């Protein structure tokens, strides 16, 4: 069940009627608006994405490749996501901490698999001031080793467990190719790290946090997800198990949107983290980590955006409603628009008003480009009829709203936009999942349709590599919800162990 927008008056009935008469010119302008600065996604999806990121004022480029400036509007989206997630974490007993930026090389080397997994992406500090450092310092790509070193000092007894920490920070990974949000060298994220007395408790935590991410995506970001287990090849370096939520973008490619990892006792053994159990025995605790980054904003853009720009789900939109006066030079229009703005703000709705001297057409195009879920227009004829016109960003539908019912009706419309975006994204996912029984069939389906390809799989690495080489797809996940598509692996014909999703991913 998806949550409702917590603004306005809940439970009010939908009483919208037909809107007031408008000139043909106004109607045509609203219908045919086009943001010319944005490339059509059908022409060049990658350029469309970049155009939206820059023209909607989400990011700017810095002087260092792969390091992007989050502009206020882009950062506000992250703040809203952060606020939601932070509340969920604290509800479950997690506490926020702050770990150092730099990791000594000797500390990083303690976990061999982890180090090897991140080695190509590490950036190093070798000089401090004017002096060469006695030991290289890694700029954190992730913080498992820092948490483990800390825990080795402070964990002594079963009474100290569980340790349930979270950190909001930036990390640095020296990626070869970069794109705003999707693959940057520096990016913002949260990384949760927990320590438990038992394997059962740690595994439960790992799966619970995956469900927290799924809740965020489906109920707040309007992004349906597929939950599953990563293969041995694709799991996080040093993890026993990695779990993922996979989303489908508008261009039918996959985006790994959040991951949760079960480490077992591996890190604890390497870092000598021990505790005295209730039976007075020295034991190693069990560890988890889980993370979600600003990459998810790229997912929002590619899930919901269109050729006019950004389309934002109301629950994370920095501005949920923009009020635009029509013919504001006429007496009383600006005053009435301001009254609507103030009433909506008082109802807890994130609202903006535009009384600038820009044209109505410019304003409408601007807020469409920035993805504002609802635009409210109010002009002289609307005032006479005691109504305003609400325009939905998701489908362009216009709804006449009585000014007397504004506080009740606008939250309903925001919920309708939220549900509409989810339904559209779910339809895209459902309609572009295909079943294949051979690599050749999988390749043909991918080339013709894109999307996710479901097959049976024996679990062997070689078959996973063959699918990548011959069909151009990586494994996305072994879904929790298994389907029996047959008895043999689509790659080699041997007995199958799992149903698996394949796809082309960002």
WOHU-V464178 format. One record per helix or strand of 3 or more residues. SS is the DSSP state (H for helix, E for strand). FROM is the first residue (numbers start at 1). TO is the last residue. Records with the same first field share a line. If there is no record, write none. Layout:
SS=FROM-TO / FROM-TO
This chain:
H=24-32 / 45-55 / 72-91 / 105-108 / 112-121 / 144-154 / 158-160 / 199-220 / 266-270 / 295-304 / 333-346 / 360-369 / 380-384 / 403-431 / 439-449 / 461-471
E=59-61 / 68-70 / 102-104 / 123-128 / 131-139 / 163-172 / 186-196 / 226-229 / 241-248 / 254-264 / 286-293 / 321-325 / 351-354 / 374-378 / 387-392 / 398-402 / 433-435 / 452-457 / 474-479 / 498-503
